[in-house]
Amino acid sequence: MPPSAWGLSREAFLGTGPRLADLATPILAIDDGAVTANTAVMAGWAAEHGLLLAPHGKTSMAPALWQRLLDAGAWGLTLATPWQVQVGRRAGVRRILLANELVDPVGIRWLCGELDRDPDFAFLCWADSEDAVRLLTDAVRAAGPQRPIDVLVELGGARGRTGARSLDEARRVAAAIERSGVLRLAGVGGYEGALAHDRSPASLAVVRGHLERMRDLARELRRRIDRPVISAGGSTYFDLVAEVLGPESRTCTVILRSGAYQLHDSGFYATVSPFGRDGADRRLLPALSLWSRVLSRPEPDLAILDAGRRDAPFDEGLPVPELVRDRPDGADALAGAAVTALNDQHAFLRLDPARSADLVVGDVVRLGISHPCTALDKWRLLPVIDSADTREPRVIDLVETVF
């Protein structure tokens, strides 16, 4: 925030009518219009396919953004760790799916107390081994809650992350949950995004096969429990989730956990999301923009910007140069340019030699980011702007993160 904001409340600062240009660079901003559009696109699509949405909250860890998802009809929220679940509860989230094994005794004790405190709190977690079931069972018995914990059998795949590697192993986990006396078998969960990383025919076949095994296990469990949950979903293959698991919504509760769609990006998800490609019947919009100032032009085809690894994600691709602020030729000035490296607080922007004179020290460059899941963790407070595409974006809100 600029020095003029120091000492002001959020409301008082917004009441001054700030513009993005009033904030120092580098700054990561959220495009309000893009968030609204993306939230509506996925909510409508999921409803058409009989899927409930529990978007993954770890993408933003921003309760204000979570609330926008819930207000748009999301069934609940997905989180990844017990402390994230605690943040969700503090934010008033009533339905939470912990897409992970629950074996931490500190988190289990808190959870048992929370379930007893609030009978309207719905909670699901995963287990992928008999050892995990035993640890969870022992901790729950020690805590002595009045309500059982609902557990999904996690089914994984070769070279994946967590998850039982075979249907036989998953069946043994399900039986262990049923024997525990303090846990309740609720269905099957999995994460198909750990098994492939592109949309090649081979990758799609692997993902489809995994989803079909999840479907088959859920059908088996349906003989023993009423309306089992099937939960899948990242933000890359949700179209296959709808194709394979959507028809099961007649007899199962199918929960999709995609999280990156609310913010989307200009890099990784723009190329792999079903709604990120040219020709898609629906489109997601990049809602995060990193505004960075030119510090130096030390070589004819090189500009050094003031944003680096402290400000932008870089695990799934480097930032993407999009335009120069306050320039009618803002996009043309960066034609052929690319960020080639990041230091802690510097970006190396290589320019097309034919256009290199178009960028001068002091210019502000808008960068698109790649992979929103590692973007907001670098920022405690982010401005929400009306649109990143206007000549002078206005700051209309502030969003706090809780990492």
N, C-alpha and C positions, 0 to 999 in steps of 0.2 A: 504494500500500500504506500502511496506517496506521503511525504511528511505532512501534507495538509490534512491527511486523514487521522493522524495520530491523536488519540484521546477521544475520537468520535465513536458513537455507537454505530452499528451497521446501518440502522435506519437513518441516522443523521448524515452519514457519509453518502448513502444513496440519494438522499434528499438534495445533495449539492449538484446532482445531474452530471456525474463524472463520465468522461469518455475514456476509451482504452488508451488514447494518446496521453492521458494524464498520469498513467502508471508507468513506472520505470521498467526497462527491459533488463533481462529477459522475463517474459510473463506467459504462462500457459492460461489460455482462456477457453471457456465453454460456450459454444454457440447454442443459444436457447432455442432457436427455430429448428436446428438439426436434432436436438434432443427430443423435442416435441414430435417431430415427424418420425424419427426412428422408433420411439416408444409406441406410437400409434400403428406403425407398419407391422411390428412384431405382434402386438396385441391382437390385431385383426386377423393376421395369418394364423396364429395359434388357435384362435377360436374357430376358424374355418376347418381346422384339422382335428378338432376335439382334444387339443392339448392344453393342459394347465401350465402356466408359467411360474417358475420360481427362479428368477434371474440371479446370477451369481453376484452377490454383493461385494466380494473381495475385489472386483474390478475397480470400483471407485472408493469403497469404504467411506461413502459420503451419504449420511442419512437423508439429506435433502433430495439427493438424486434417487435414493431408494423409495422415498415417499411418492415421487412422480411415477415410478413403476407400479406401486401398489394402487395409487389413485386411478391408474389406467386399467386396473383389473387383474393384476398379477395375483396368483393364489397365495404366494408367500415369497420368501427369500431364501436363497442358498448361501451358506457361508462355509468356511474351510477349517476354522479352528475354534476351540471353545471360547477363547477371548473375543473372537469376532461375534460369536453367538451372544455373548454378554453385551457387546455394543448394540447388536440388533434388538435385544430385549430392552435396553435402555432407550432405544429409539421407538419402542412401542410396537415392534413387529410381532404379530401373533402366531404366524406359521413359519417355522424355520426348518430347513433341511441341511444337516451337516454332511456335506459331501466328502466324508472322510471317516476313518476308523476313530472311535472314541475310546481311548485307553488311558488318558491322563487322569489320575485320581482327583486332582484338584478341580479340574473341570467337571468331572462326573459328580462330585459332591455338590458343587454349585448347581448343576443341572437338576439333580434330584430335588433340591430345595425349591428351585424355581418351578418345577412341575407341580409340586404340592401347593406352592403359594398361589398359583394361577391355574385353575382348572380349565380355562379357555386356551391355554398355551398348547399348541400342537408342535411336536418335535419328532424328527426322523434322523437317524444316523445310519452309518454303514458298518458292516463287519465282513472281513474277507478270509478269516481263519478261525479255527476252533480256539486257538490261543487268544485271539482278540475277544472272542465271546467269553472265554473264561475270565479274562481280566476285567471286562466290563461287568460281568455278573458278580464277581467278588466285590467290586467297588460299590455297585448298586446295593447289594445286600448289606454292606457295612453302613451305607448311608440310610437305609431303611425307608425308602419313599413309599407313598401310598399308591402311586401310579406306576405301571410298567413303562419301560422305554421301548418305543417302536424302532425296530431295526430292519434295514434292508440288507439282503445278501449282496455283496459287491462282486460282480463278475468282471474279470479282467481278460487280458490276452497276452500272448507271447510278446516279450520285449516292451510290454506296456508298463504301467506304473503299479499301483496297488490293484487288488482284485483277485479272486480265486481264478486259477488258470484253467480249470476244467469244470464241466457241469457236475461231475461226480464230487469234486471238492466242494462246489457250491452247495450241493445237496447235503453234505455233511455239516457245513456251516449252518444251513437252515435247521437241521435237526438239533444242533447244539443250542440254537436260539430258543427253540421250542422246549427243550429240556430245562432251560435255566430257571424257570419259575418267576423271574423278575423282568424278563424281556419279552417282547411280543414280536413275532415274525410278521413283517408288514409288506414284504415284496422283494423286488430286485432293483439294484442300481448299478450304474457303470458309467465310464467316461470313454467314449469312442475316440475322442480327440487325441488320446495318448497313443493310439495305434497307427496313425497316419498323419501326414503333415502337408498334403497337397490334394489336388482333385484329379490325379491321374486315374486311369481305369483300375490299376492294381490297388491303389489306395482305397478307392471307392468299394472295391470288392471286399477288402479286409474289413472296412467299417460295416458294410452291409452284413457280412457274416457274423460279426460280433453282435449287432443288433438283433439278428435272427436268433442267436443263442439266448440273449436276454429274453426275447419274446417266448421262446420255448420253455425257459425256466419259469417264467411268470405263469404260463399255462399249467405247468405242473403244480405250482403253489396254489393256483386257483381251486384245486381240488381239496385243499386243506384250509384255506383262509378265504374270507369273503372280500371280493374286489381288491386284489393286491395292487400295490403301487408298482409302476415301472418308471424309473427315472433315468433319463439319459440326457446328454447334451452339453456340447460346447457351442461355439459360434461358427463352426466350419461346416458341420454336416447335419444341421438341423433339418434340412430337406429330406435326408435319408431317415432320420428319426420319425418324421411325419409319415413317410412312405411305409416303413416297416412296422412301427409301433402305433401309429395313429389309429389303424383299424381295431386295435385292442381296447380302445377307449369305451367300447360298448360293455365290456366286462371288467376292465381294469381302470385304475386312475393313472393316466400317463402324464408325467411331470417333466417338462423341458427346462433345463437349467442354464440356457445360454445367457451370458452376462455382458459380452463386449458389444452387443448390438446397440445398446443405448447411446454409446459414445462413438463406436465404429472407429475407422482410421483412414489414413491416406496411403497405407503401406500394406502390411501383411493381410489384414482382413479385407482390404479393398480387392485383393486378388483371389482370396480363397473362400470368402463368404458367398453363399448362394445369392444373396442380395447385394453383392458388391461388384458384380461383373456387368459389363455391357451386355445388353440383351435380356437382363433379368426383368421379370414382370413387375417386381418391386425393387426399389433401390434404398439402401441405407446411405446416410450422409455422414461425412467426417464432422464430428462435433468438437474436436479439440484442435486448437491452433496455438503454436508457439511463436511468439513475436520476439525477434532477436535483432540487435543492432550491429551494423558493420563497424568493427573496431579498427580494422587495418586492411590495407591493400598492398601487402608486401611484395607480391609478384604479379605480373600482368594478368594471369588467369586465376588468381587466388584472392578470396576475401575471407577474413577471419571474423566470425560473429561472436557475440558475447554469451551464447548459450552452449552448454555442453552436457556431459553425462549427469551432472547434478540436476539438470532441468528437463531432459528428454529421455524417453526409453530408447534402448539400442540393442536389445536382445533379439528382436525379430525384424531388424532393419533400421537404417539410419533415417533421420528426419528428411522430409521431402520438400525442397524449395518450391513455393507456389506463386508468390507475388511480392512486389515491393510496395509498401504502404504509401498512400498519398501520391501515387504516380498513375497517370492515365494509361501508360504503357507498362503497368506494374507486372503483368504476367509475361509480356514479351521480353522484358529486361532479364528474365531468368531462364529464357529458352535455352535448353541444353545444359543447364547448371545442375550440379549434384553435390550433396554433402558426402564427402569421402572419408571423414574421420571426425571423432570427438575426443577432446581432452576433458578434464573435469569442468572447465568453465569456458571452453572455446570450441567452435565448430569450424571445420575446414570446408569452405564452399568453393568448389572448382567451377569456373565459368567457361562458357563458350568464348574462345578468343575473339570471335567476331563481335561479341556483345559485351566484352569485359569492361569497356569504358562506360557502360550504362549504370554501373553500380559504384557509389562513392561512399567514403567514410561518413557515418552518421545515418545512412539509409536504414530503414527498418524492414526486415524481411519476414514474411509470414511463412512458417514452416508447418507442414502437416506432419503428424507423428505416425509411427508404426507400432501397433500393439498397445491399446489403451490399458491393458492389465498391469503394465509397469510404468505408467505415466503419472497418475495422480499421487502415488506414494511419495513423490518428490516434492509435493506441494501441500502446505497446511491450509491455505486459503486461496481460492481461485475466483476470479471475476467471471460472472456470466454476462455475455454480451448479446445484444439483440440479433446481430448477424455478423459473421466474419467477412461477408462479401460486400458490406456497405463501405462507403468511402471513409466514414468516421464512426466506427462501432461505438455504441453507448453501453456503459456498464449498468445493467438493470438488477443485478443481484450478486450475492457472494455465497460461495459454497465452501463449507469447512469439511476437511477429511479427518478421519480418525484411524490412523495407522499406528 
